[in-house]
Amino acid sequence: MTNSVDRRKFLGGAALAATASAGALATPALAQSGTTLKMQAAWGGGIFLENAKSYVDRVNAMSGGGLTIELLPVNAVVKTSQMQDAVHRGILDACHYVPAYWYSKSATASLFGTGPCFGWSSQEVLGWIYYGGGQELFDELMDQLQLNIISFFNSPMPAQPFGWFKEHITDVAQIDGLKYRTVGLAADVLLEMGMSVVQLPGGEIQPAMKSGLIDAAEFNNPTSDRDFGMQDVSKHYHLASFHQSQEFFEVSFNRKTYESLSAEQQAILRYASEAENSNFYWHNTKRYAEDLIVLAEQQGVNVYRTPDSIMKAQLEAWDVVIDRISAEDEFFAKVIASQKAYAKEVMNYLNLNQPNYRLAYDHHFGS
């Protein structure tokens, strides 16, 4: 049913490109006719590497050969945690990742995709970035951090599952003390809820749970989770959560390199990112749905919807985290205020206007 990925290839994809690629990136590419940019992705394989390739293919097709992006998989030149610094210094021209992977530099970074839910989805957060002042605030953050980077955001992800547990979680008391993998501000939220949080890269999640290093984990979606083999270490999969309910990709470019490109080439990089918003959503939601069926019907996974009581506790934990960081960081508070203003206005309209789609679904297919 799905285009499955060989898990050994998925987990070890980085090794295939590391040796060949490292020597080629001593200096950033210079803008000229036939310019080639080196972009490293945070993904060694699987659907997210496909998504990164889709963006690259779109740029390459639109540029008519005048601008080419060469895509490198995870760890090809530097570790994922070092990618932003590598782009800043010009060791890499670009990278494809998520802001949660570098939020340790600034908690505000996690607000761009892995922040609190104000009743909105990733679609509306991207709307805030494009039309609510979010991009300008992000650029201001880059200036504050003195990073030589320009970023575009794309690919609205469905809310991430609460994840994989050793038992069916029905009460918030069951998660107290559990060693759990997540990233970004979600770590602060789940610590507030009593969990012990471990931040691990994707390829290390399944082995860590298998060995007992962690008790529970989330990554992102049914397709990636299945590729990682999470169904081999747990049979209890909980969908729906507010810990990371509106994430998307960040595509970062070395600012000096970007500004040396022609206006047409800059526009291609920017508008190819916008085009990926639709392509990602259509492509990935179909794959996620297919893989969820495989997990449940062929691989013995029990699929649950996370109880509202737990999600309510997540919202309350978010309140504590937001208030604490806002009191310490004026710019963080400024971004939160901007997001709330946008969400209050836009979601008021959508909540009044959107019909109950679940009602229609149950009418045709049953509950």
C-alpha positions as a LaTeX table, in Angstrom:
\begin{tabular}{lrrr}
\hline
Residue & $x$ (\AA) & $y$ (\AA) & $z$ (\AA) \\
\hline
Met1 & 0.00 & 0.00 & 0.00 \\
Thr2 & 2.83 & 2.39 & 0.75 \\
Asn3 & 6.23 & 3.14 & $-0.74$ \\
Ser4 & 8.04 & 1.62 & 2.22 \\
Val5 & 11.66 & 2.46 & 3.02 \\
Asp6 & 14.29 & $-0.10$ & 3.94 \\
Arg7 & 14.94 & 0.73 & 7.60 \\
Arg8 & 18.67 & 0.03 & 7.47 \\
Lys9 & 18.97 & 2.42 & 4.56 \\
Phe10 & 16.73 & 4.93 & 6.37 \\
Leu11 & 18.82 & 4.88 & 9.55 \\
Gly12 & 22.18 & 4.76 & 7.85 \\
Gly13 & 21.68 & 6.97 & 4.81 \\
Ala14 & 24.19 & 9.52 & 6.05 \\
Ala15 & 27.13 & 7.21 & 5.51 \\
Leu16 & 26.43 & 6.97 & 1.80 \\
Ala17 & 27.19 & 10.63 & 1.15 \\
Ala18 & 29.54 & 11.71 & 3.91 \\
Thr19 & 32.85 & 10.73 & 2.34 \\
Ala20 & 32.09 & 12.02 & $-1.13$ \\
Ser21 & 30.57 & 15.28 & 0.04 \\
Ala22 & 32.77 & 16.60 & 2.82 \\
Gly23 & 35.65 & 17.70 & 0.63 \\
Ala24 & 33.41 & 19.55 & $-1.78$ \\
Leu25 & 32.21 & 22.08 & 0.76 \\
Ala26 & 35.33 & 23.90 & 1.88 \\
Thr27 & 33.90 & 27.22 & 0.66 \\
Pro28 & 30.38 & 28.41 & $-0.18$ \\
Ala29 & 29.27 & 28.58 & $-3.76$ \\
Leu30 & 29.56 & 31.96 & $-5.48$ \\
Ala31 & 26.62 & 33.36 & $-7.38$ \\
Gln32 & 27.19 & 33.20 & $-11.11$ \\
Ser33 & 25.69 & 31.63 & $-14.19$ \\
Gly34 & 25.24 & 27.94 & $-13.41$ \\
Thr35 & 25.50 & 28.46 & $-9.65$ \\
Thr36 & 25.30 & 25.33 & $-7.49$ \\
Leu37 & 24.30 & 25.52 & $-3.83$ \\
Lys38 & 25.06 & 22.74 & $-1.37$ \\
Met39 & 22.13 & 22.00 & 0.95 \\
Gln40 & 22.32 & 19.48 & 3.78 \\
Ala41 & 19.13 & 17.95 & 5.12 \\
Ala42 & 18.49 & 16.78 & 8.65 \\
Trp43 & 17.12 & 13.54 & 7.22 \\
Gly44 & 19.05 & 10.38 & 6.29 \\
Gly45 & 16.16 & 8.86 & 4.35 \\
Gly46 & 12.42 & 8.35 & 4.52 \\
Ile47 & 9.60 & 10.71 & 3.68 \\
Phe48 & 11.26 & 13.89 & 5.02 \\
Leu49 & 14.24 & 13.41 & 2.72 \\
Glu50 & 11.71 & 12.95 & $-0.08$ \\
Asn51 & 10.16 & 16.28 & 0.96 \\
Ala52 & 13.54 & 18.02 & 0.93 \\
Lys53 & 14.22 & 16.55 & $-2.51$ \\
Ser54 & 10.84 & 17.81 & $-3.71$ \\
Tyr55 & 11.81 & 21.37 & $-2.80$ \\
Val56 & 15.20 & 20.97 & $-4.47$ \\
Asp57 & 13.68 & 19.46 & $-7.61$ \\
Arg58 & 11.22 & 22.33 & $-7.80$ \\
Val59 & 14.01 & 24.92 & $-7.58$ \\
Asn60 & 16.13 & 23.11 & $-10.16$ \\
Ala61 & 13.22 & 22.79 & $-12.60$ \\
Met62 & 12.24 & 26.46 & $-12.27$ \\
Ser63 & 15.75 & 27.84 & $-12.67$ \\
Gly64 & 16.40 & 26.38 & $-16.12$ \\
Gly65 & 19.93 & 25.41 & $-15.13$ \\
Gly66 & 20.97 & 28.84 & $-13.90$ \\
Leu67 & 20.67 & 27.74 & $-10.27$ \\
Thr68 & 21.05 & 24.20 & $-8.97$ \\
Ile69 & 20.76 & 22.87 & $-5.43$ \\
Glu70 & 22.69 & 19.73 & $-4.58$ \\
Leu71 & 20.97 & 17.92 & $-1.72$ \\
Leu72 & 23.07 & 16.11 & 0.88 \\
Pro73 & 21.59 & 13.78 & 3.54 \\
Val74 & 22.01 & 13.94 & 7.30 \\
Asn75 & 25.58 & 14.21 & 8.66 \\
Ala76 & 27.06 & 14.44 & 5.16 \\
Val77 & 29.21 & 17.43 & 6.15 \\
Val78 & 28.27 & 18.33 & 9.73 \\
Lys79 & 25.98 & 16.95 & 12.41 \\
Thr80 & 22.40 & 18.16 & 12.46 \\
Ser81 & 23.05 & 20.22 & 15.58 \\
Gln82 & 25.84 & 22.02 & 13.68 \\
Met83 & 23.98 & 22.73 & 10.43 \\
Gln84 & 22.81 & 26.23 & 11.26 \\
Asp85 & 26.32 & 27.28 & 12.31 \\
Ala86 & 27.70 & 25.72 & 9.13 \\
Val87 & 25.28 & 27.78 & 7.00 \\
His88 & 26.07 & 30.89 & 9.04 \\
Arg89 & 29.81 & 30.43 & 8.39 \\
Gly90 & 29.38 & 29.46 & 4.74 \\
Ile91 & 30.59 & 25.86 & 5.15 \\
Leu92 & 27.16 & 24.95 & 3.80 \\
Asp93 & 25.12 & 27.15 & 1.49 \\
Ala94 & 21.83 & 25.93 & 2.89 \\
Cys95 & 20.10 & 23.40 & 5.11 \\
His96 & 16.68 & 21.77 & 5.42 \\
Tyr97 & 15.50 & 21.13 & 9.01 \\
Val98 & 13.09 & 22.43 & 11.68 \\
Pro99 & 13.56 & 25.33 & 14.14 \\
Ala100 & 13.18 & 22.98 & 17.11 \\
Tyr101 & 16.60 & 21.56 & 16.23 \\
Trp102 & 18.35 & 24.80 & 17.19 \\
Tyr103 & 16.03 & 26.29 & 19.82 \\
Ser104 & 18.75 & 25.96 & 22.49 \\
Lys105 & 20.16 & 29.22 & 21.06 \\
Ser106 & 16.86 & 30.97 & 21.68 \\
Ala107 & 13.61 & 29.63 & 23.08 \\
Thr108 & 11.86 & 31.98 & 20.65 \\
Ala109 & 12.99 & 29.78 & 17.74 \\
Ser110 & 10.62 & 27.05 & 18.87 \\
Leu111 & 7.67 & 29.43 & 18.50 \\
Phe112 & 8.19 & 29.14 & 14.73 \\
Gly113 & 6.50 & 25.77 & 14.36 \\
Thr114 & 6.79 & 24.04 & 17.74 \\
Gly115 & 5.19 & 26.57 & 20.03 \\
Pro116 & 1.92 & 26.67 & 21.98 \\
Cys117 & $-1.40$ & 25.98 & 20.30 \\
Phe118 & $-3.72$ & 28.97 & 20.30 \\
Gly119 & $-6.45$ & 26.96 & 18.61 \\
Trp120 & $-4.64$ & 26.99 & 15.29 \\
Ser121 & $-2.92$ & 24.42 & 13.08 \\
Ser122 & 0.34 & 24.63 & 11.17 \\
Gln123 & $-1.61$ & 26.08 & 8.23 \\
Glu124 & $-2.58$ & 29.14 & 10.25 \\
Val125 & 0.87 & 29.53 & 11.81 \\
Leu126 & 2.27 & 29.71 & 8.29 \\
Gly127 & $-0.41$ & 32.29 & 7.56 \\
Trp128 & 0.93 & 34.31 & 10.50 \\
Ile129 & 4.45 & 34.01 & 9.09 \\
Tyr130 & 3.40 & 35.16 & 5.61 \\
Tyr131 & 0.70 & 37.71 & 6.49 \\
Gly132 & 0.80 & 38.35 & 10.23 \\
Gly133 & 4.31 & 39.66 & 10.73 \\
Gly134 & 5.91 & 36.34 & 11.63 \\
Gln135 & 8.62 & 36.46 & 8.96 \\
Glu136 & 9.62 & 39.96 & 10.04 \\
Leu137 & 9.86 & 38.82 & 13.66 \\
Phe138 & 11.98 & 35.85 & 12.64 \\
Asp139 & 14.31 & 38.12 & 10.66 \\
Glu140 & 14.56 & 40.34 & 13.72 \\
Leu141 & 15.53 & 37.27 & 15.76 \\
Met142 & 18.27 & 36.46 & 13.25 \\
Asp143 & 19.60 & 39.99 & 13.64 \\
Gln144 & 19.55 & 39.71 & 17.43 \\
Leu145 & 21.47 & 36.44 & 17.28 \\
Gln146 & 23.82 & 37.94 & 14.65 \\
Leu147 & 23.27 & 34.99 & 12.35 \\
Asn148 & 24.17 & 35.37 & 8.67 \\
Ile149 & 21.05 & 33.48 & 7.66 \\
Ile150 & 17.81 & 33.98 & 5.76 \\
Ser151 & 15.09 & 31.35 & 6.18 \\
Phe152 & 11.87 & 30.36 & 4.47 \\
Phe153 & 9.19 & 28.18 & 6.05 \\
Asn154 & 7.00 & 25.59 & 4.36 \\
Ser155 & 5.18 & 22.27 & 4.59 \\
Pro156 & 2.39 & 22.46 & 7.21 \\
Met157 & 2.55 & 19.22 & 9.17 \\
Pro158 & $-0.48$ & 17.59 & 10.77 \\
Ala159 & $-0.34$ & 17.61 & 14.57 \\
Gln160 & 2.26 & 15.17 & 15.82 \\
Pro161 & 1.09 & 12.08 & 17.72 \\
Phe162 & 1.69 & 11.91 & 21.45 \\
Gly163 & 3.59 & 8.81 & 20.45 \\
Trp164 & 4.55 & 5.32 & 21.49 \\
Phe165 & 4.11 & 3.97 & 25.02 \\
Lys166 & 4.46 & 0.61 & 26.74 \\
Glu167 & 0.79 & 0.68 & 27.73 \\
His168 & $-2.45$ & 2.38 & 26.78 \\
Ile169 & $-2.32$ & 5.87 & 28.33 \\
Thr170 & $-5.72$ & 6.96 & 29.61 \\
Asp171 & $-4.78$ & 9.24 & 32.51 \\
Val172 & $-2.17$ & 11.96 & 32.99 \\
Ala173 & $-0.92$ & 10.18 & 36.13 \\
Gln174 & 0.45 & 7.37 & 33.93 \\
Ile175 & 3.02 & 9.62 & 32.27 \\
Asp176 & 4.53 & 10.93 & 35.51 \\
Gly177 & 8.23 & 10.04 & 35.62 \\
Leu178 & 8.35 & 8.41 & 32.19 \\
Lys179 & 11.54 & 8.95 & 30.19 \\
Tyr180 & 10.26 & 10.47 & 26.94 \\
Arg181 & 11.86 & 11.68 & 23.73 \\
Thr182 & 10.88 & 14.99 & 22.16 \\
Val183 & 12.53 & 18.25 & 21.02 \\
Gly184 & 12.04 & 22.01 & 21.23 \\
Leu185 & 9.79 & 23.73 & 23.74 \\
Ala186 & 7.79 & 20.50 & 23.96 \\
Ala187 & 10.59 & 19.32 & 26.25 \\
Asp188 & 9.79 & 22.16 & 28.70 \\
Val189 & 6.07 & 21.40 & 28.53 \\
Leu190 & 6.40 & 17.70 & 29.22 \\
Leu191 & 8.91 & 18.33 & 32.00 \\
Glu192 & 6.26 & 20.55 & 33.53 \\
Met193 & 3.87 & 17.58 & 33.31 \\
Gly194 & 6.29 & 15.37 & 35.24 \\
Met195 & 8.01 & 13.48 & 32.44 \\
Ser196 & 11.77 & 13.04 & 32.20 \\
Val197 & 12.67 & 14.31 & 28.74 \\
Val198 & 15.50 & 13.06 & 26.53 \\
Gln199 & 16.27 & 14.86 & 23.26 \\
Leu200 & 17.51 & 12.39 & 20.65 \\
Pro201 & 17.90 & 12.52 & 16.86 \\
Gly202 & 15.38 & 10.52 & 14.89 \\
Gly203 & 17.59 & 7.54 & 14.08 \\
Glu204 & 18.35 & 6.92 & 17.76 \\
Ile205 & 14.75 & 6.84 & 19.01 \\
Gln206 & 13.87 & 3.21 & 18.29 \\
Pro207 & 17.16 & 1.74 & 19.62 \\
Ala208 & 16.83 & 3.90 & 22.76 \\
Met209 & 13.34 & 2.59 & 23.44 \\
Lys210 & 14.39 & $-0.96$ & 22.66 \\
Ser211 & 17.26 & $-0.77$ & 25.13 \\
Gly212 & 15.18 & 0.89 & 27.85 \\
Leu213 & 17.00 & 4.22 & 27.72 \\
Ile214 & 13.58 & 5.80 & 27.20 \\
Asp215 & 10.09 & 4.59 & 28.09 \\
Ala216 & 8.12 & 6.46 & 25.44 \\
Ala217 & 8.74 & 8.59 & 22.37 \\
Glu218 & 7.39 & 10.63 & 19.52 \\
Phe219 & 9.01 & 11.60 & 16.23 \\
Asn220 & 6.45 & 13.07 & 13.86 \\
Asn221 & 4.05 & 10.89 & 11.87 \\
Pro222 & 2.95 & 7.30 & 11.11 \\
Thr223 & 5.16 & 6.97 & 8.01 \\
Ser224 & 8.41 & 8.03 & 9.66 \\
Asp225 & 7.54 & 6.11 & 12.83 \\
Arg226 & 6.93 & 2.96 & 10.82 \\
Asp227 & 10.17 & 3.45 & 8.89 \\
Phe228 & 12.05 & 3.74 & 12.18 \\
Gly229 & 10.48 & 0.46 & 13.33 \\
Met230 & 8.63 & 1.85 & 16.34 \\
Gln231 & 6.02 & $-0.88$ & 15.91 \\
Asp232 & 8.76 & $-3.38$ & 16.89 \\
Val233 & 9.26 & $-1.81$ & 20.34 \\
Ser234 & 5.70 & $-0.74$ & 21.19 \\
Lys235 & 2.16 & $-1.69$ & 20.25 \\
His236 & 0.49 & 1.36 & 21.81 \\
Tyr237 & 0.35 & 4.39 & 19.51 \\
His238 & $-1.38$ & 7.56 & 20.67 \\
Leu239 & $-2.48$ & 10.09 & 18.05 \\
Ala240 & $-3.33$ & 13.75 & 18.74 \\
Ser241 & $-1.37$ & 16.00 & 21.06 \\
Phe242 & $-0.68$ & 19.66 & 21.79 \\
His243 & 3.03 & 19.19 & 22.52 \\
Gln244 & 3.91 & 19.82 & 18.84 \\
Ser245 & 0.67 & 20.46 & 17.02 \\
Gln246 & 1.75 & 22.91 & 14.29 \\
Glu247 & 5.24 & 22.18 & 12.98 \\
Phe248 & 6.73 & 22.81 & 9.51 \\
Phe249 & 10.12 & 22.87 & 7.80 \\
Glu250 & 12.68 & 25.66 & 7.81 \\
Val251 & 14.93 & 26.10 & 4.76 \\
Ser252 & 17.92 & 28.29 & 5.66 \\
Phe253 & 20.41 & 29.95 & 3.32 \\
Asn254 & 23.67 & 31.72 & 3.96 \\
Arg255 & 22.55 & 35.36 & 3.72 \\
Lys256 & 25.66 & 36.56 & 1.89 \\
Thr257 & 25.32 & 33.81 & $-0.69$ \\
Tyr258 & 21.58 & 34.41 & $-1.05$ \\
Glu259 & 22.05 & 38.15 & $-1.55$ \\
Ser260 & 24.68 & 37.51 & $-4.22$ \\
Leu261 & 22.10 & 35.71 & $-6.35$ \\
Ser262 & 20.06 & 37.48 & $-8.99$ \\
Ala263 & 16.60 & 38.76 & $-8.05$ \\
Glu264 & 15.09 & 36.03 & $-10.22$ \\
Gln265 & 17.07 & 33.29 & $-8.45$ \\
Gln266 & 16.12 & 34.66 & $-5.04$ \\
Ala267 & 12.48 & 34.62 & $-6.09$ \\
Ile268 & 12.77 & 31.00 & $-7.21$ \\
Leu269 & 14.10 & 29.94 & $-3.81$ \\
Arg270 & 11.32 & 31.84 & $-2.04$ \\
Tyr271 & 8.40 & 30.83 & $-4.22$ \\
Ala272 & 9.48 & 27.20 & $-4.49$ \\
Ser273 & 9.21 & 27.16 & $-0.71$ \\
Glu274 & 5.66 & 28.51 & $-0.88$ \\
Ala275 & 4.72 & 25.92 & $-3.50$ \\
Glu276 & 5.89 & 23.15 & $-1.18$ \\
Asn277 & 3.16 & 24.12 & 1.29 \\
Ser278 & 0.51 & 22.50 & $-0.87$ \\
Asn279 & 2.62 & 19.69 & $-2.27$ \\
Phe280 & 3.75 & 18.53 & 1.17 \\
Tyr281 & 0.26 & 18.48 & 2.64 \\
Trp282 & $-1.32$ & 16.58 & $-0.25$ \\
His283 & 1.56 & 14.12 & $-0.56$ \\
Asn284 & 2.25 & 13.42 & 3.11 \\
Thr285 & $-1.26$ & 13.17 & 4.51 \\
Lys286 & $-2.03$ & 10.41 & 1.99 \\
Arg287 & 1.12 & 8.50 & 2.97 \\
Tyr288 & 0.48 & 8.97 & 6.68 \\
Ala289 & $-3.07$ & 7.64 & 6.31 \\
Glu290 & $-1.85$ & 4.60 & 4.37 \\
Asp291 & 0.87 & 3.77 & 6.87 \\
Leu292 & $-1.48$ & 4.15 & 9.83 \\
Ile293 & $-3.68$ & 1.46 & 8.25 \\
Val294 & $-0.66$ & $-0.81$ & 7.80 \\
Leu295 & 0.41 & $-0.30$ & 11.42 \\
Ala296 & $-3.06$ & $-1.11$ & 12.74 \\
Glu297 & $-4.19$ & $-3.85$ & 10.37 \\
Gln298 & $-0.96$ & $-5.63$ & 9.45 \\
Gln299 & 1.51 & $-4.95$ & 12.25 \\
Gly300 & $-0.63$ & $-5.33$ & 15.34 \\
Val301 & $-0.44$ & $-1.76$ & 16.61 \\
Asn302 & $-3.20$ & $-0.48$ & 18.88 \\
Val303 & $-4.06$ & 3.04 & 17.74 \\
Tyr304 & $-5.71$ & 5.41 & 20.19 \\
Arg305 & $-6.70$ & 9.05 & 20.32 \\
Thr306 & $-4.97$ & 10.77 & 23.23 \\
Pro307 & $-7.63$ & 11.58 & 25.88 \\
Asp308 & $-8.82$ & 15.16 & 26.15 \\
Ser309 & $-7.81$ & 15.14 & 29.83 \\
Ile310 & $-4.16$ & 14.72 & 28.87 \\
Met311 & $-4.36$ & 17.34 & 26.13 \\
Lys312 & $-5.99$ & 19.77 & 28.57 \\
Ala313 & $-3.08$ & 19.16 & 30.96 \\
Gln314 & $-0.71$ & 19.91 & 28.08 \\
Leu315 & $-2.40$ & 23.28 & 27.49 \\
Glu316 & $-2.09$ & 24.10 & 31.18 \\
Ala317 & 1.60 & 23.17 & 31.09 \\
Trp318 & 2.05 & 25.40 & 28.05 \\
Asp319 & 0.59 & 28.29 & 30.05 \\
Val320 & 3.22 & 27.83 & 32.74 \\
Val321 & 6.07 & 27.61 & 30.22 \\
Ile322 & 4.87 & 30.64 & 28.22 \\
Asp323 & 4.52 & 32.79 & 31.32 \\
Arg324 & 7.91 & 31.77 & 32.69 \\
Ile325 & 9.88 & 32.41 & 29.49 \\
Ser326 & 7.95 & 35.60 & 28.66 \\
Ala327 & 8.94 & 37.02 & 32.05 \\
Glu328 & 12.59 & 36.30 & 31.23 \\
Asp329 & 12.67 & 37.18 & 27.52 \\
Glu330 & 11.02 & 40.35 & 26.20 \\
Phe331 & 11.33 & 39.29 & 22.56 \\
Phe332 & 9.75 & 35.90 & 23.28 \\
Ala333 & 6.81 & 37.74 & 24.84 \\
Lys334 & 6.60 & 40.00 & 21.76 \\
Val335 & 6.31 & 37.00 & 19.43 \\
Ile336 & 3.70 & 35.34 & 21.65 \\
Ala337 & 1.60 & 38.53 & 21.63 \\
Ser338 & 1.78 & 38.69 & 17.83 \\
Gln339 & 0.75 & 35.04 & 17.49 \\
Lys340 & $-2.17$ & 35.42 & 19.89 \\
Ala341 & $-3.48$ & 38.48 & 18.07 \\
Tyr342 & $-3.39$ & 36.66 & 14.72 \\
Ala343 & $-4.89$ & 33.41 & 16.06 \\
Lys344 & $-7.69$ & 35.21 & 17.89 \\
Glu345 & $-8.80$ & 36.99 & 14.73 \\
Val346 & $-8.32$ & 34.22 & 12.16 \\
Met347 & $-9.54$ & 31.30 & 14.27 \\
Asn348 & $-12.66$ & 33.21 & 15.32 \\
Tyr349 & $-13.68$ & 33.28 & 11.66 \\
Leu350 & $-12.65$ & 29.67 & 10.95 \\
Asn351 & $-14.30$ & 28.26 & 14.08 \\
Leu352 & $-17.56$ & 30.02 & 13.20 \\
Asn353 & $-17.43$ & 29.05 & 9.56 \\
Gln354 & $-16.01$ & 25.53 & 9.43 \\
Pro355 & $-18.64$ & 22.79 & 9.57 \\
Asn356 & $-18.13$ & 19.77 & 11.80 \\
Tyr357 & $-16.24$ & 17.56 & 9.36 \\
Arg358 & $-16.29$ & 14.65 & 11.82 \\
Leu359 & $-20.10$ & 14.73 & 11.69 \\
Ala360 & $-19.98$ & 14.28 & 7.91 \\
Tyr361 & $-17.30$ & 11.56 & 8.17 \\
Asp362 & $-19.33$ & 9.56 & 10.70 \\
His363 & $-22.45$ & 9.99 & 8.55 \\
His364 & $-20.74$ & 8.21 & 5.63 \\
Phe365 & $-18.29$ & 5.83 & 7.30 \\
Gly366 & $-19.47$ & 5.36 & 10.88 \\
Ser367 & $-17.72$ & 6.49 & 14.05 \\
\hline
\end{tabular}
